Amino acid sequence: MVTKNEEQLYSIGDLCREFNVTPRAVRFYQTKGILHPSRRAGGLTRVFSRRDRVRLKLTLRGKRAGFTLIEIKEILDVYDQEDGPRRQQQMIVEKGREQVKFLREQIAELTAAADELERDCALVEQGGIRLADPPALHNQERRQL
């Protein structure tokens, strides 16, 4: 971490260590317009501002929550617009609630799939289904529909 005119600057290595990401990931976020590093004298070394650090932190949180990079960038970029912090907060709440609903639906679907697979495994274990008899199983399922 470097201090320049009272501003904290971070190297790509600093960010990688702090957030457990690769330099390639940091550069990828730069190409997507999420991070905007400047260059040190000589132009070869990227330095990231405190703002870049926060944007990376929020990007990684957004990815864990299942947001796309386009959605994350949209939310981050609103901050710089007129009335940005308030609008950003509204977007986070709105998109966050939509994502919670989506994730809960996925959880329900995955739970149902896991339950079905568990039942199938139990039937196979008990000899209720033989691998040589899939057509019969298929016909039984059709009758239930």
C-alpha positions in Angstrom: 0.0 0.0 0.0 1.4 3.4 -1.0 0.3 6.8 0.2 0.4 9.6 -2.4 -0.7 13.1 -1.3 -2.6 11.6 1.6 -4.5 9.3 -0.7 -4.1 5.6 -0.1 -3.1 3.7 -3.2 -3.0 -0.1 -3.7 -1.0 -2.2 -6.0 -2.6 -5.1 -7.8 -0.8 -7.4 -5.4 -2.3 -5.6 -2.4 -5.8 -6.1 -3.7 -5.1 -9.7 -4.7 -3.9 -10.6 -1.2 -6.7 -8.7 0.6 -9.5 -10.2 -1.4 -8.0 -13.5 -2.4 -8.3 -13.0 -6.1 -5.8 -13.3 -9.0 -4.2 -10.5 -10.8 -6.0 -11.7 -13.9 -9.3 -11.2 -12.1 -8.4 -7.7 -11.2 -7.4 -6.9 -14.7 -10.6 -8.5 -16.0 -12.7 -6.1 -13.8 -10.6 -3.3 -15.2 -11.5 -4.3 -18.7 -15.1 -4.4 -17.8 -14.9 -0.8 -16.5 -15.5 -1.6 -12.9 -12.0 -0.6 -11.7 -10.1 2.5 -13.0 -6.5 2.3 -11.9 -4.0 5.0 -12.7 -0.4 4.5 -13.6 2.7 5.2 -11.5 5.6 7.2 -13.0 6.9 5.3 -16.0 3.4 4.1 -16.8 4.0 0.4 -16.2 2.6 -0.1 -12.7 -1.1 0.1 -12.0 -2.1 1.7 -8.8 -5.6 1.5 -7.4 -7.4 4.1 -5.4 -9.4 3.6 -2.2 -12.5 3.9 -4.5 -11.2 1.0 -6.7 -10.7 -1.1 -3.6 -14.3 -0.4 -2.4 -15.6 -1.2 -5.9 -13.7 -4.5 -6.0 -15.1 -5.4 -2.6 -18.7 -4.6 -3.6 -18.2 -6.5 -6.9 -17.1 -9.6 -5.1 -20.0 -9.4 -2.7 -22.4 -8.9 -5.7 -21.0 -11.9 -7.5 -21.4 -14.1 -4.3 -25.1 -13.0 -4.3 -25.5 -14.0 -7.9 -25.6 -10.6 -9.6 -24.2 -10.3 -13.1 -21.2 -8.0 -13.8 -23.5 -5.8 -15.8 -25.9 -5.4 -12.9 -23.0 -4.8 -10.5 -21.5 -2.1 -12.7 -24.9 -0.5 -13.2 -25.3 -0.3 -9.4 -21.8 1.0 -8.8 -22.0 3.6 -11.6 -25.2 5.2 -10.3 -23.3 6.5 -7.3 -21.6 9.2 -9.5 -24.8 10.5 -10.9 -27.0 13.3 -9.5 -28.7 12.0 -6.3 -26.5 8.9 -6.8 -26.1 7.6 -3.3 -29.9 7.6 -2.7 -30.6 6.1 -6.1 -27.9 3.5 -5.5 -29.4 2.5 -2.2 -32.9 2.1 -3.9 -31.4 0.0 -6.6 -29.6 -2.3 -4.1 -32.8 -2.8 -2.2 -34.9 -3.5 -5.3 -32.4 -5.7 -7.1 -31.5 -7.4 -3.8 -35.1 -8.4 -3.1 -35.5 -9.7 -6.7 -32.3 -11.8 -6.3 -33.4 -13.1 -2.9 -36.7 -14.3 -4.5 -34.8 -15.9 -7.4 -32.3 -17.6 -5.0 -35.2 -19.0 -2.9 -36.9 -20.4 -6.0 -33.6 -22.0 -7.0 -33.3 -23.5 -3.5 -36.8 -24.9 -3.7 -36.0 -26.5 -7.1 -32.7 -27.9 -5.9 -34.3 -29.3 -2.8 -37.0 -31.0 -4.8 -34.4 -32.5 -7.2 -32.3 -33.7 -4.3 -35.3 -35.3 -2.6 -36.3 -37.0 -5.8 -32.7 -38.3 -6.3 -32.6 -39.5 -2.7 -35.9 -41.4 -3.2 -34.6 -43.0 -6.4 -31.4 -44.1 -4.7 -33.4 -45.6 -1.9 -35.5 -47.5 -4.4 -32.5 -48.8 -6.2 -30.9 -49.8 -2.9 -34.0 -51.7 -1.8 -34.2 -53.5 -5.1 -37.4 -51.7 -6.1 -35.8 -50.5 -9.3 -33.4 -52.6 -11.3 -31.1 -50.9 -13.8 -32.3 -53.4 -16.5 -35.9 -52.2 -16.1 -35.8 -48.4 -16.9 -38.7 -48.7 -19.5 -41.0 -50.2 -16.8 -40.1 -47.4 -14.4 -40.8 -44.9 -17.2 -44.2 -46.5 -17.8 -45.1 -46.3 -14.1 -44.2 -42.6 -14.0 -46.5 -42.0 -17.1 -49.4 -43.7 -15.3 -48.9 -41.3 -12.3 -49.2 -38.3 -14.6 
